[in-house]
Amino acid sequence: MWLKWLPWRYIVRHVARAQGFIDPILLLSRLRGFAQPSEVGAPLELLRAGVVFHARGLINTGAIQHNLDWVWPYWIERQFDPKDDAFIPRAFSITHVNLSHRNWTAVGLPDCDSLPIVDPRGLVTPFWDGWSLDAWIITDDGRELIPSQAASSLQSLDISNAISVVTETRTQTLSLISRTDVTLENSVPVCRQQLTATADCRAWLVVTVRPYNPEGVSFIRDVMLDANKQAWKINDRHCVQFSAAADRHQFSYYRHGDVRVGLLKTCEEDRVTCNVGMATAAALFELRPNEPRRITVSIPLADEVVKKPVATAHHLHPTWTAALEGHTRLSIPDEQFQFLYDAALRTLILHSPEDVYAGPYTYKRFWFRDAAFILHAMLCAGLTDRVERALDRFDGRQTRNGYFLSQDGEWDSNGEALWIMHRYCELSGRQLKPALLKSVRNGAHWIIRKRLSDKLEFAHAGLLPAGFSAEHLGPNDYYYWDDFWSIAGLQCAAGFMEKFGEQSSAAEFRTGADDLAVAIERSLQATEQRRDRAGIPASPYRRMDGGAIGSLAAGYPLQLWAPNDRRLLDTANFLIDECFVDGGFFQDMIHSGINLYLTLHVAQVLLRAGDPRALDLMNTVAGLASPTGQWPEAIHPRTLGGCMGDGQHVWAAAEWVMMMRNCFVREEADTLILVSGIPTRWLATGKPVSFGPAPTSFGNISITLRSNTQSIEIGWEAAWRGAEPLLEIRLPGFTNLSVPPGQCSVILSKAYAL
C-alpha cells in the first residue's frame, strides 16, 4: 500500500530531465489536450497491439534497409523502391512498417482456427505471426523468376471446392504457378502449397523458408533437414514436408547473407542455426527443359511440442458444402458482383470458428463492434446456427457491472451487443435463451447508468461520456455514434423484457432510450449556431469532418431516423462532397485511406432514400477489391494496396453481403421493400436474377426477376412467421408499387418506365 504514496510523477520527471529527455508527464498532458477528458485515455488492448506492431517495425528498421540484396516480400520490394508509387522515405521513421501493400488472403477450413495467409505474390505464412515460405525459379545460366520482384503476377481465388489462392508468375521462358489451400489429413489441418514450375532450359524450382511475413521480420532460429531430405523442422517446432526428396539443399545464417547467395553451390550441411534469428534455407528441385514439374509442400498446422492441432474449434462443419448449407444464394449475370458475394460468404465463415474475427492476422481478435456487423451479415445470409454459437459467448465477456467489454473506453459495445442479439431473434424467429436475459438486463442498466446527467450546462449533457469509441472517428470525444447505438440497445432490451413479461423493466428501458434521444436533439440544437448546415458532426464539439461518418449509424444500420431525414442526407452529401477520393470515402483520421466498408455505409443511406448514387458507390467498392475478392481495411489511393489494418478485412466482406441483400430486400418499419437496388444492367441480359431464401424480420423470402423486351416480372416465395407484411416494389426506373395482400408476383411494363 505504501507504494501509492510515492511521488511517482516527480521521480519520473526528475529521471527524464536528468538524462536529457523530454518530460513525459508534460508530453502526455499536452497530448490529452487534443481530446475530451475521458476516464480511459486509450484502450489497453490497442496500446499493447500498437507496441507489438511498432516493436516489429523497429526490428524491420535494423534488418531491412542495409540488407536490400536479400529477397524480401512484395511490400518491402515495392515500399523500398524509390521509383515506385509505394515508396516511403525513411529518414525520420523510427519504425519501418507495411503502409502501402497490406494485402493478403486467408485460406482454411470451416471451424478451424488456423488461418494461413497468402500475400499478393504467393508468399505463404502458415502460422499466425510466423515465418513464411516462398518459391522461385533459378536457371543454370543465371536467370531468375522471383515473384516478389517480378514486374507483374496474376492471382485469383478458387472457391469451386475449397478456398485456394492461385498465383501465376511468368516470363517468356519461365513459369511458376502456386496453389495454396488447407486440407484435413488424419484429422489434422494441413496447409498445402502445390507448385508447378516450367523452364526453357535446365533450372531449379527453389522452395525457401523466409524469416518474415507481410508485417515484417519473424525470427527463424533453426532449420534442420531430415535424413530423407524430404522435410524441414523449423525452430524445433514445426514441420515442412516435400512430396519428393530435394535434389539439393542450401542453408545460410544472417552474417552470411540470404540463402539466395551461392544458391547453386554444392552444400553438405543439413542444418543451420542463427543466433540473430534470420536463418534461411532452400530446397532445390531440378527442372528439365520444357518439362513442367509439380512439387507439393505440406505444413501440418499442429504444434510439434504439445502434439495437438493448433486448431481447437469444434469442427462442426468440416466441409465447405456443409458449412454453406441453407445459405442465401445470389444469382446475377454480373460475374464480378457474384464472385465478390460468394467470396465474402466464405470469408465470414472462415473467420467465425467460435469467436468472430475481423481479420486473419492483424485483427485476429474479438471486438463487439466488428462482431455486430459481421454477425448481422451472417444472419442475413442464412448462417443462423453459426451466429447463435458466437452469441452464446457474449455473456462471458460481460463484466459484473453489465459492460460488454472487448476494449475499455468504447461505449458503443453494449448497444451493439443488445442490438445484434435482438436482430438474431428477429431474423431467425428463435427466442432469446433465458440464460441470456440477465445479460440483456444488466447491459441495458449499464447504458442508463453510464449516461451523463441531463442537468449539465454543456452540449454533451445526457450523452454517453467521452471515449475512444470507433477509433477511426478521432481522439476521445462525446461521440453521437455511441449514443445512437445505446438508443438502439435500450430499445432492443425493452423488446426482450416485454416478451418475458417484465413490463417494469421494459418501461424503464424505453424511457431510457427516449431520454437519450431527447439529449441528442438538445445537443444538436445547442450546437446549431456553430454548424452551417444540417449535417451531423461526430460530436457536439467537432466541426464537420470525416468523423461524421459515425453519425450515419442513425440511418444505417439502426434506422432510428427516417430514410429522408434531411440531417442524415446532408451528412451523406457532405461526406461525398468533401471526404471522397476516386469515388470512395477517404478517412483522413488514422485510416488515411479509402475505406470500403464505410463507403458502403454511405451507399446504404442513399439506398434507403432511393438515391441512384448508391449504385455508383457499389461499383467503386467492387472495382477496388483485390484479385482474390478481398478488401483491406483502407486502400492507398496511389498503389491501391492496403494501407491500414488487416489485409483481409471481414467487416468489409460483411458490408458487401449486406449491400447485395438490401438491394433485393430490406425492412423499413412494418414494410418489406423489394428490389430497390437492382442495377438496370442485370436485367438487360434477359437472364433470371434471384436472391434467397433471405431471412427477414417477417420470415424468409426468395425473389426472382425475369425480363424481356416488353416487361419485367418480379416474383417471390415467402414463408411468413405471422401475418403477411406490407410489401412495396421499388425497382429503380419505375414508379413505387404497393402490393395487395396475397399477391406473389407483379409485372412491370417497360413502356411505363420512368
VOGU-3710 file (C-alpha; in Angstrom, 3 decimals, decimal comma):
1> mwlkwlpwry> 0,000/0,000/0,000  2,851/2,384/0,725  3,843/2,344/-2,970  0,927/4,552/-3,931  2,217/7,321/-1,684  5,497/7,623/-3,586  5,769/10,836/-5,673  5,910/8,925/-8,946  5,351/11,936/-11,183  8,211/13,839/-9,570
11> ivrhvaraqg> 10,523/10,818/-9,822  9,698/10,186/-13,485  10,168/13,841/-14,372  13,452/14,083/-12,469  14,924/10,950/-14,061  13,855/12,007/-17,566  15,278/15,521/-17,254  18,496/14,263/-15,699  19,067/12,097/-18,760  18,215/14,875/-21,196
21> fidpilllsr> 14,804/13,525/-22,178  11,597/15,472/-22,592  9,292/15,500/-19,572  6,922/12,536/-20,284  4,289/13,781/-17,848  4,105/17,146/-19,609  4,069/15,434/-23,016  1,131/13,204/-22,088  -0,692/16,182/-20,641  -0,257/18,105/-23,892
31> lrgfaqpsev> -1,393/15,094/-25,892  -4,539/14,692/-23,818  -5,346/18,322/-24,546  -6,385/17,364/-28,094  -9,116/15,069/-26,762  -12,040/15,498/-24,421  -11,382/14,424/-20,811  -12,141/10,715/-20,513  -11,850/8,029/-17,888  -9,939/5,868/-20,384
41> gaplellrag> -7,213/7,570/-22,421  -6,913/4,694/-24,882  -7,843/1,011/-24,605  -5,006/-1,032/-23,125  -5,583/-3,678/-25,782  -4,885/-1,193/-28,572  -1,852/0,204/-26,792  -0,494/-3,307/-26,377  -1,150/-4,138/-30,026  0,453/-0,870/-31,115
51> vvfharglin> 3,568/-1,546/-29,081  3,886/-5,027/-30,600  3,301/-3,638/-34,086  5,978/-0,977/-33,789  8,361/-3,271/-31,955  8,362/-5,363/-35,117  8,756/-2,151/-37,104  11,852/-1,345/-35,053  13,265/-4,775/-35,845  12,447/-4,163/-39,509
61> tgaiqhnldw> 14,469/-0,952/-39,310  17,505/-2,901/-38,138  17,074/-5,782/-40,573  15,901/-4,469/-43,939  17,425/-1,224/-45,146  21,052/-2,376/-45,121  20,200/-5,839/-46,470  18,365/-4,899/-49,638  20,274/-7,584/-51,558  18,042/-10,137/-49,831
71> vwpywierqf> 14,811/-11,337/-51,402  12,120/-9,589/-49,377  8,316/-9,864/-49,521  6,352/-7,919/-52,094  5,525/-4,973/-49,833  9,184/-4,358/-48,989  10,317/-4,711/-52,593  7,792/-2,006/-53,525  7,968/0,245/-50,465  11,782/0,453/-50,569
81> dpkddafipr> 11,931/1,092/-54,333  12,460/4,845/-54,937  10,851/4,572/-58,384  7,640/3,011/-57,077  4,474/4,867/-56,011  4,615/2,796/-52,824  7,999/4,250/-51,844  8,153/5,772/-48,349  11,181/7,865/-47,261  12,714/6,534/-44,053
91> afsithvnls> 14,921/9,317/-42,671  12,890/10,115/-39,544  10,805/6,935/-39,391  11,847/5,110/-36,255  9,958/2,013/-37,348  9,548/0,577/-40,830  6,124/-0,977/-41,261  3,947/-2,069/-44,172  1,984/1,049/-45,108  1,331/0,592/-48,804
101> hrnwtavglp> 0,614/-3,075/-49,599  -1,293/-4,516/-46,657  -2,941/-7,207/-48,759  -3,250/-10,908/-48,082  -5,853/-13,643/-48,341  -6,585/-16,327/-45,769  -7,091/-19,983/-46,595  -8,551/-22,504/-44,211  -11,406/-24,779/-43,235  -14,742/-24,012/-41,567
111> dcdslpivdp> -14,460/-24,018/-37,770  -10,679/-24,245/-37,901  -8,877/-21,520/-36,002  -5,714/-21,812/-38,113  -5,718/-19,225/-40,888  -2,646/-19,300/-43,145  -2,340/-16,178/-45,276  -1,041/-15,676/-48,807  0,383/-12,349/-49,966  -0,164/-10,870/-53,479
121> rglvtpfwdg> 2,836/-12,757/-54,888  2,163/-16,148/-53,325  4,261/-15,849/-50,153  2,641/-18,245/-47,652  2,613/-17,603/-43,898  1,247/-20,840/-42,398  1,133/-19,778/-38,741  -0,178/-16,599/-37,186  2,619/-14,034/-36,911  5,146/-16,606/-38,103
131> wsldawiitd> 7,722/-17,242/-40,792  6,864/-17,783/-44,451  7,520/-19,993/-47,453  8,372/-18,659/-50,887  9,138/-20,279/-54,257  11,428/-19,151/-57,080  12,946/-20,468/-60,301  16,701/-20,198/-60,899  18,264/-21,325/-64,198  21,752/-22,671/-64,711
141> dgrelipsqa> 22,532/-19,708/-66,945  21,693/-17,224/-64,171  18,132/-16,118/-64,940  15,692/-15,822/-62,036  11,938/-15,764/-61,589  11,253/-14,343/-58,132  7,561/-13,403/-57,746  8,063/-10,604/-55,209  10,465/-8,895/-57,620  8,581/-9,618/-60,853
151> asslqsldis> 7,032/-6,770/-62,823  3,647/-8,480/-62,793  1,850/-11,506/-61,442  -1,687/-12,863/-61,634  -3,568/-14,004/-58,551  -7,045/-15,459/-58,181  -9,286/-17,158/-55,645  -10,701/-20,576/-56,494  -13,795/-21,326/-54,390  -15,189/-24,134/-56,535
161> naisvvtetr> -14,404/-26,731/-53,853  -12,333/-25,321/-51,014  -10,638/-21,926/-50,726  -7,496/-21,872/-52,847  -5,301/-18,915/-53,697  -3,663/-19,347/-57,109  -0,663/-17,194/-58,028  0,862/-17,244/-61,522  4,159/-15,532/-62,327  5,628/-15,839/-65,806
171> tqtlslisrt> 8,238/-14,554/-68,196  8,579/-15,591/-71,819  10,691/-18,581/-70,794  9,872/-19,310/-67,135  6,595/-20,120/-65,406  5,721/-20,626/-61,753  2,193/-21,422/-60,534  1,360/-21,899/-56,865  -1,944/-23,092/-55,399  -2,351/-22,747/-51,648
181> dvtlensvpv> -5,150/-24,194/-49,532  -5,840/-26,051/-46,298  -6,968/-29,668/-46,176  -7,589/-32,269/-43,485  -5,129/-35,130/-43,211  -5,695/-37,639/-40,412  -7,952/-35,102/-38,681  -5,158/-32,508/-38,651  -5,463/-29,371/-40,805  -2,561/-29,084/-43,234
191> crqqltatad> -1,531/-26,006/-45,187  -0,691/-27,233/-48,667  1,137/-25,407/-51,436  1,180/-27,043/-54,846  3,939/-25,641/-57,054  4,168/-26,159/-60,813  7,347/-24,883/-62,462  8,494/-24,815/-66,089  11,713/-23,525/-67,675  13,156/-23,495/-71,175
201> crawlvvtvr> 16,496/-24,909/-70,002  17,927/-26,815/-67,077  16,788/-24,944/-63,982  15,741/-25,317/-60,367  12,493/-24,871/-58,508  13,519/-23,304/-55,205  11,350/-23,699/-52,113  12,708/-21,420/-49,419  11,799/-20,629/-45,835  11,868/-16,912/-45,049
211> pynpegvsfi> 12,296/-15,136/-41,680  9,498/-12,658/-42,361  5,836/-12,259/-43,253  3,599/-9,458/-44,637  4,205/-7,391/-41,483  7,995/-7,806/-41,385  10,655/-9,897/-39,680  9,599/-13,121/-37,931  12,560/-14,929/-36,477  13,875/-18,287/-37,613
221> rdvmldankq> 16,481/-19,607/-35,234  16,976/-23,106/-36,544  16,212/-25,156/-39,658  17,051/-28,874/-39,774  16,799/-31,261/-42,754  15,595/-34,792/-42,084  17,592/-37,838/-43,166  15,408/-38,453/-46,248  15,906/-34,878/-47,479  12,135/-34,606/-47,643
231> awkindrhcv> 11,280/-32,398/-44,637  12,485/-29,493/-42,532  11,965/-28,962/-38,827  11,804/-25,219/-38,144  12,629/-23,775/-34,733  12,364/-27,326/-33,332  8,611/-26,866/-33,520  7,007/-27,004/-36,956  7,467/-29,358/-39,874  7,609/-28,580/-43,611
241> qfsaaadrhq> 7,227/-31,676/-45,801  8,007/-32,092/-49,519  6,256/-34,531/-51,839  9,662/-35,615/-53,182  13,211/-35,588/-51,912  15,021/-32,405/-52,875  17,894/-32,674/-55,316  19,876/-30,048/-53,429  19,671/-28,111/-50,188  21,215/-24,859/-49,078
251> fsyyrhgdvr> 21,344/-23,143/-45,695  22,504/-19,720/-44,566  22,583/-17,579/-41,470  22,451/-13,803/-41,101  26,185/-12,996/-41,236  26,492/-14,960/-44,482  23,524/-13,202/-46,070  20,442/-14,580/-47,767  20,427/-18,203/-48,921  19,953/-16,793/-52,416
261> vgllktceed> 23,695/-16,002/-52,457  25,553/-19,048/-53,755  22,310/-20,921/-54,200  23,663/-23,380/-56,795  26,842/-24,240/-54,939  27,350/-27,723/-53,518  26,298/-27,971/-49,879  26,808/-30,865/-47,491  25,195/-29,278/-44,453  21,863/-30,486/-43,100
271> rvtcnvgmat> 21,157/-27,777/-40,541  21,565/-24,084/-39,827  21,382/-22,205/-36,537  21,307/-18,412/-36,455  21,624/-16,522/-33,186  20,237/-13,387/-34,843  17,097/-15,280/-35,859  17,497/-14,697/-39,594  18,201/-18,245/-40,766  17,183/-19,101/-44,330
281> aaalfelrpn> 17,072/-22,419/-46,155  16,258/-23,615/-49,660  15,207/-26,949/-51,143  16,066/-27,200/-54,861  14,222/-29,440/-57,292  15,709/-29,946/-60,752  13,719/-28,814/-63,782  14,340/-30,368/-67,182  13,898/-28,158/-70,257  10,222/-27,534/-71,092
291> eprritvsip> 9,022/-30,270/-68,718  6,627/-28,990/-66,015  7,384/-30,308/-62,545  4,972/-30,307/-59,625  6,068/-30,290/-56,008  3,648/-30,203/-53,080  4,753/-28,593/-49,841  2,729/-29,550/-46,746  2,821/-27,869/-43,344  0,761/-29,565/-40,616
301> ladevvkkpv> -0,936/-26,802/-38,680  -0,030/-28,513/-35,446  2,340/-27,792/-32,619  5,040/-30,469/-32,519  5,830/-29,550/-28,912  2,385/-30,216/-27,457  1,438/-32,818/-30,103  -2,009/-31,468/-30,829  -3,631/-29,422/-33,587  -3,358/-25,684/-33,339
311> atahhlhptw> -6,991/-25,581/-34,435  -9,067/-26,266/-31,331  -12,539/-25,443/-32,626  -15,329/-27,999/-32,711  -15,122/-28,832/-36,432  -18,906/-28,762/-36,606  -18,677/-28,220/-40,377  -15,563/-29,973/-41,650  -16,524/-29,368/-45,294  -17,455/-26,210/-47,165
321> taaleghtrl> -20,572/-27,886/-48,539  -21,883/-28,464/-45,021  -20,863/-25,006/-43,803  -22,744/-23,313/-46,658  -25,858/-25,446/-46,378  -29,024/-23,342/-46,392  -27,231/-20,058/-47,111  -28,891/-17,243/-49,036  -27,963/-17,673/-52,690  -27,383/-14,820/-55,097
331> sipdeqfqfl> -27,716/-15,450/-58,832  -26,966/-12,493/-61,098  -25,410/-12,078/-64,569  -22,761/-9,727/-63,123  -19,741/-12,021/-62,713  -17,779/-9,581/-60,579  -20,582/-8,833/-58,096  -21,441/-12,546/-57,979  -17,865/-13,577/-57,235  -17,479/-10,916/-54,542
341> ydaalrtlil> -20,655/-12,116/-52,812  -19,613/-15,773/-52,886  -16,099/-14,926/-51,696  -17,467/-12,698/-48,919  -19,681/-15,509/-47,597  -16,660/-17,768/-47,305  -14,705/-15,014/-45,613  -17,445/-14,724/-42,979  -17,474/-18,467/-42,349  -13,697/-18,746/-42,277
351> hspedvyagp> -13,363/-16,056/-39,617  -16,031/-17,380/-37,237  -14,632/-20,639/-35,833  -16,180/-19,795/-32,442  -15,485/-16,151/-31,776  -15,776/-13,755/-34,686  -12,578/-12,224/-36,038  -12,243/-9,017/-38,034  -9,285/-10,443/-39,954  -6,929/-13,424/-40,176
361> ytykrfwfrd> -3,794/-11,664/-38,937  -3,606/-8,081/-37,637  -7,211/-8,226/-36,402  -7,430/-11,849/-35,369  -9,184/-10,941/-32,138  -12,653/-10,020/-30,957  -14,428/-6,660/-30,935  -18,124/-6,229/-30,228  -18,282/-3,503/-32,883  -16,946/-5,632/-35,719
371> aafilhamlc> -18,833/-8,672/-34,448  -22,187/-6,851/-34,583  -21,775/-6,013/-38,270  -20,247/-9,372/-39,198  -22,872/-11,420/-37,363  -25,655/-9,331/-38,864  -24,434/-10,138/-42,360  -24,204/-13,810/-41,431  -27,786/-13,731/-40,153  -29,000/-12,093/-43,352
381> agltdrvera> -27,140/-14,757/-45,338  -28,860/-17,615/-43,508  -25,885/-18,724/-41,366  -28,044/-18,732/-38,249  -26,524/-21,600/-36,256  -23,064/-20,143/-36,640  -24,319/-16,810/-35,298  -26,025/-18,460/-32,345  -22,776/-20,153/-31,384  -20,970/-16,804/-31,354
391> ldrfdgrqtr> -23,716/-15,067/-29,373  -23,540/-17,766/-26,696  -20,075/-16,447/-25,856  -21,192/-12,851/-25,303  -22,125/-13,139/-21,645  -18,642/-14,441/-20,858  -17,301/-11,060/-21,994  -19,654/-9,039/-19,822  -18,279/-7,560/-16,607  -20,126/-7,693/-13,305
401> ngyflsqdge> -21,462/-4,180/-13,773  -23,033/-5,103/-17,129  -20,389/-3,728/-19,507  -19,838/-5,805/-22,647  -16,074/-5,455/-22,711  -13,825/-6,024/-25,670  -11,827/-2,817/-25,244  -12,216/-0,484/-22,294  -13,302/3,042/-23,146  -15,509/2,084/-26,094
411> wdsngealwi> -19,032/2,917/-25,020  -20,766/1,614/-28,144  -20,298/-2,067/-27,296  -23,366/-2,526/-25,077  -25,695/-1,118/-27,694  -24,104/-3,307/-30,351  -24,340/-6,467/-28,258  -28,011/-5,893/-27,403  -28,892/-4,920/-30,982  -27,334/-7,972/-32,620
421> mhrycelsgr> -28,967/-10,309/-30,093  -32,314/-8,722/-30,940  -31,676/-8,967/-34,690  -30,809/-12,633/-34,204  -34,232/-13,257/-32,696  -35,996/-11,143/-35,337  -34,319/-12,750/-38,333  -34,272/-16,329/-37,091  -37,653/-16,454/-35,366  -35,949/-18,016/-32,362
431> qlkpallksv> -36,367/-16,832/-28,808  -33,656/-15,389/-26,627  -32,230/-18,063/-24,374  -33,377/-17,457/-20,781  -29,734/-17,665/-19,669  -29,012/-14,505/-21,695  -31,875/-12,486/-20,244  -29,771/-11,443/-17,249  -27,022/-10,263/-19,600  -29,544/-8,168/-21,528
441> rngahwiirk> -30,968/-6,625/-18,366  -27,534/-5,836/-16,927  -26,324/-4,486/-20,264  -29,249/-2,080/-20,534  -28,842/-0,906/-16,954  -25,175/-0,212/-17,671  -26,164/2,152/-20,504  -28,623/4,020/-18,292  -26,055/4,367/-15,512  -23,311/5,386/-17,930
451> rlsdklefah> -25,211/8,365/-19,317  -24,105/11,759/-18,095  -26,505/13,967/-16,174  -29,139/15,837/-18,157  -28,541/18,813/-15,850  -25,032/19,577/-17,082  -24,718/23,000/-18,698  -22,846/21,651/-21,678  -23,760/20,361/-25,133  -22,897/16,824/-24,013
461> agllpagfsa> -25,482/16,785/-21,215  -27,265/13,434/-21,081  -24,970/11,769/-23,631  -22,528/8,932/-23,103  -19,151/10,027/-21,667  -16,203/10,895/-23,853  -14,496/7,751/-25,027  -12,306/6,168/-27,637  -15,317/4,604/-29,351  -14,825/3,728/-33,011
471> ehlgpndyyy> -11,162/4,719/-33,131  -11,336/5,966/-36,715  -13,566/8,864/-35,646  -10,728/10,728/-33,913  -9,483/11,378/-30,356  -11,643/10,802/-27,282  -14,912/12,704/-27,562  -18,642/12,616/-26,842  -19,479/10,655/-29,977  -23,038/10,567/-31,277
481> wddfwsiagl> -22,112/7,115/-32,631  -22,096/5,799/-29,047  -25,440/7,432/-28,320  -27,213/6,108/-31,398  -26,058/2,579/-30,617  -27,130/2,985/-26,984  -30,626/4,088/-28,017  -30,938/1,030/-30,240  -29,622/-1,231/-27,480  -32,134/0,083/-24,947
491> qcaagfmekf> -34,998/-0,293/-27,417  -33,975/-3,884/-28,101  -33,651/-4,636/-24,388  -37,147/-3,253/-23,850  -38,464/-5,599/-26,528  -36,867/-8,577/-24,810  -38,298/-7,598/-21,426  -41,804/-7,315/-22,885  -41,600/-10,800/-24,357  -40,532/-12,203/-20,986
501> geqssaaefr> -43,318/-10,359/-19,152  -41,043/-7,907/-17,326  -43,127/-4,831/-18,055  -41,484/-2,551/-15,497  -38,010/-3,202/-16,932  -39,369/-2,743/-20,440  -40,826/0,639/-19,497  -37,580/1,669/-17,818  -35,524/0,835/-20,890  -37,915/2,523/-23,322
511> tgaddlavai> -37,873/5,633/-21,171  -34,080/5,467/-21,118  -33,969/5,264/-24,914  -36,389/8,194/-25,241  -34,403/10,293/-22,765  -31,180/9,666/-24,675  -32,873/10,584/-27,957  -34,041/13,851/-26,356  -30,487/14,509/-25,153  -29,182/14,109/-28,705
521> erslqateqr> -31,782/16,529/-30,083  -30,969/19,004/-27,316  -27,266/18,692/-28,070  -27,831/19,283/-31,771  -29,942/22,348/-31,053  -27,276/23,713/-28,694  -24,648/23,488/-31,424  -26,865/24,549/-34,324  -25,424/28,062/-34,471  -21,895/26,672/-34,839
531> rdragipasp> -22,968/24,491/-37,750  -23,589/25,999/-41,161  -25,539/23,014/-42,446  -27,961/20,331/-41,343  -25,368/17,549/-41,284  -24,395/15,887/-38,011  -20,733/16,055/-36,905  -19,070/13,271/-34,947  -19,674/15,019/-31,609  -21,076/18,301/-30,243
541> yrrmdggaig> -17,561/19,736/-30,229  -16,425/18,784/-33,726  -16,790/20,604/-36,997  -17,994/18,615/-39,973  -15,187/16,285/-40,996  -14,638/12,625/-41,856  -15,667/11,615/-38,339  -19,254/12,484/-39,295  -19,363/9,057/-40,952  -20,208/7,713/-37,485
551> slaagyplql> -23,399/9,754/-37,316  -24,785/7,809/-40,288  -25,475/4,982/-37,829  -28,805/6,701/-37,148  -29,785/5,702/-40,682  -27,734/2,569/-41,295  -27,875/0,064/-39,786  -30,055/1,262/-36,902  -32,871/3,044/-38,812  -33,509/5,365/-35,878
561> wapndrrlld> -34,192/8,201/-38,314  -36,426/8,211/-41,373  -34,826/7,488/-44,765  -35,386/11,063/-45,935  -34,245/12,804/-42,739  -32,545/15,957/-44,018  -29,805/15,789/-41,373  -28,940/12,259/-42,408  -28,894/13,046/-46,114  -26,932/16,252/-45,638
571> tanflidecf> -24,306/14,298/-43,691  -24,033/11,852/-46,572  -23,805/14,703/-49,091  -21,092/16,432/-47,061  -19,046/13,252/-46,941  -19,419/12,691/-50,692  -18,507/16,297/-51,495  -15,631/16,752/-49,054  -14,326/13,341/-47,990  -14,389/11,170/-51,097
581> vdggffqdmi> -11,363/10,283/-53,229  -11,788/8,450/-56,531  -15,388/7,594/-55,705  -14,783/6,154/-52,240  -14,858/7,531/-48,693  -11,353/8,646/-47,701  -10,933/8,662/-43,933  -8,157/11,091/-43,036  -8,152/10,106/-39,377  -5,952/7,103/-38,590
591> hsginlyltl> -7,011/5,075/-41,646  -5,627/7,648/-44,103  -7,012/5,642/-46,973  -10,148/4,815/-48,948  -12,356/2,848/-46,584  -14,651/0,415/-48,361  -16,989/-0,688/-45,589  -17,636/2,941/-44,642  -18,205/3,777/-48,315  -20,925/1,126/-48,249
601> hvaqvllrag> -22,435/2,749/-45,126  -22,947/5,875/-47,227  -24,363/3,712/-50,022  -26,864/2,146/-47,614  -28,101/5,574/-46,508  -28,538/6,565/-50,157  -30,303/3,272/-50,938  -32,863/3,904/-48,191  -33,510/7,332/-49,674  -33,902/5,990/-53,210
611> dpraldlmnt> -30,804/7,872/-54,373  -29,252/6,254/-57,502  -25,759/7,254/-56,359  -25,819/4,136/-54,184  -25,072/2,076/-57,288  -22,085/4,278/-58,124  -20,605/3,569/-54,698  -21,234/-0,163/-55,109  -19,355/-0,081/-58,406  -16,453/1,764/-56,787
621> vaglasptgq> -16,177/-0,764/-53,971  -16,308/-3,674/-56,404  -13,600/-2,092/-58,527  -11,280/-1,736/-55,535  -11,469/-5,388/-54,487  -8,262/-7,372/-54,716  -7,943/-10,076/-57,409  -8,917/-12,598/-54,717  -12,126/-10,693/-53,937  -10,972/-9,150/-50,662
631> wpeaihprtl> -10,660/-5,650/-49,245  -8,093/-4,384/-46,749  -9,391/-2,025/-44,083  -8,273/1,018/-46,061  -6,729/1,449/-49,505  -3,757/3,564/-50,564  -5,086/5,968/-53,241  -1,970/5,584/-55,425  -0,870/1,949/-55,088  -4,440/0,689/-54,434
641> ggcmgdgqhv> -2,843/-1,617/-51,881  -3,847/-1,840/-48,240  -2,595/0,982/-46,001  -4,362/0,261/-42,707  -5,429/-2,690/-40,590  -5,773/-6,252/-41,748  -5,122/-7,104/-45,373  -8,385/-9,053/-45,479  -10,990/-7,118/-43,548  -14,012/-9,200/-42,581
651> waaaewvmmm> -16,218/-6,215/-41,775  -15,784/-5,109/-45,404  -16,871/-8,559/-46,614  -19,892/-8,342/-44,303  -20,907/-4,996/-45,776  -20,772/-6,398/-49,308  -23,133/-9,199/-48,272  -25,464/-6,646/-46,670  -25,344/-4,413/-49,736  -26,414/-7,259/-52,009
661> rncfvreead> -29,109/-8,328/-49,578  -30,597/-4,854/-49,179  -30,631/-4,321/-52,936  -33,146/-7,190/-53,080  -34,978/-6,970/-49,766  -34,848/-4,809/-46,665  -37,100/-3,938/-43,771  -38,465/-0,441/-43,263  -40,641/-0,363/-40,123  -43,590/-2,722/-40,822
671> tlilvsgipt> -42,869/-2,920/-44,568  -40,620/-5,052/-46,751  -39,001/-3,112/-49,576  -38,241/-5,299/-52,600  -35,672/-4,858/-55,412  -34,851/-1,221/-54,641  -31,190/-1,547/-55,618  -31,270/-3,725/-58,744  -28,977/-2,272/-61,451  -30,541/-1,961/-64,900
681> rwlatgkpvs> -27,633/-3,862/-66,441  -28,583/-7,033/-64,541  -31,941/-7,090/-66,329  -30,648/-6,139/-69,776  -29,258/-9,639/-70,381  -32,658/-11,332/-70,152  -31,254/-13,863/-67,674  -33,143/-14,530/-64,424  -31,933/-12,651/-61,349  -32,633/-14,211/-57,965
691> fgpaptsfgn> -31,866/-13,989/-54,252  -32,937/-16,251/-51,414  -34,070/-17,721/-49,198  -33,386/-14,444/-47,406  -34,205/-14,126/-43,692  -36,185/-11,020/-42,745  -37,884/-9,990/-39,520  -41,168/-11,254/-41,043  -39,893/-14,612/-42,329  -37,881/-15,952/-45,241
701> isitlrsntq> -38,373/-14,757/-48,797  -36,936/-15,746/-52,180  -37,116/-13,223/-55,008  -36,747/-13,735/-58,774  -36,750/-11,160/-61,572  -37,281/-12,092/-65,236  -37,003/-9,563/-68,008  -37,868/-9,489/-71,707  -38,131/-6,719/-74,257  -41,588/-5,695/-73,078
711> sieigweaaw> -41,730/-6,208/-69,311  -40,125/-7,264/-66,069  -41,738/-9,909/-63,891  -40,924/-9,847/-60,185  -41,972/-12,930/-58,250  -41,401/-14,126/-54,723  -41,994/-17,083/-52,469  -42,252/-16,488/-48,751  -42,646/-18,376/-45,505  -44,067/-15,734/-43,180
721> rgaeplleir> -43,922/-16,395/-39,453  -47,062/-14,368/-38,806  -49,279/-12,058/-40,777  -48,036/-11,091/-44,209  -46,174/-7,768/-44,018  -46,780/-4,805/-46,281  -44,769/-5,171/-49,488  -43,508/-2,408/-51,751  -41,804/-2,789/-55,128  -39,247/-0,020/-55,671
731> lpgftnlsvp> -37,391/-1,125/-58,774  -35,158/1,733/-59,970  -36,636/3,435/-63,023  -40,232/2,514/-62,172  -42,943/4,056/-60,003  -43,101/2,588/-56,486  -45,831/-0,022/-56,197  -47,648/-1,298/-53,092  -48,537/-4,979/-53,379  -52,031/-6,184/-52,401
741> pgqcsvilsk> -52,111/-8,943/-49,725  -51,795/-12,472/-51,048  -50,143/-11,478/-54,304  -46,818/-13,161/-55,082  -45,762/-11,515/-58,339  -46,051/-8,302/-60,330  -45,352/-7,448/-63,953  -43,925/-4,027/-64,750  -44,305/-2,812/-68,313  -41,188/-1,204/-69,720
751> ayal> -43,439/1,102/-71,687  -44,308/2,847/-68,420  -40,798/3,073/-67,027  -39,856/6,488/-65,624
//
